[in-house]
Amino acid sequence: MRWTIEPGVVCSARTQAESHQLAQLYGAAIHTLILQRPSLDGHANGVVWLGESYSDLGYDDTRSLYACRCLFTVEVSNVVYSNAGPTLPDVPLDPDTDPWPDWPVAETVEVEVDQFSDDT
């Protein structure tokens, strides 16, 4: 599965030019961080950097704002499994306004442990 994400930052500085420069620095930090850690600490298969954009958010005599938005696609495996759902539909509730019951609690668990040695 692929998702589009847009991390961003809003910066404020004394002038519009300084705000723009600050937004560029933070934008560079964002895309560098994500590109250097494409697995997102093991949560993704990878990322693709699609670009970034900068916006002047208006300013007055006391404040100048600039924004940077980076655009990425993130690919994640095993989001959905086909043919893993229930084989039959749930029995309708009676009356149909009742809440669904809680999921059952597992009472027994079987665990199999395989030990491997690094010795060759």
Secondary structure, 3 states (H helix, E strand, C coil): CEEEECCEEEEEECCHHHHHHHHHHHHHHHHHHHHHCCCCCCCCCEEEEEEEEEEEEEECCCCEEEEEEEEEEEECCCCCCCCCCCCCCCCCCCCCCCCCCCCCCCCCCCCCCCCCCCCC
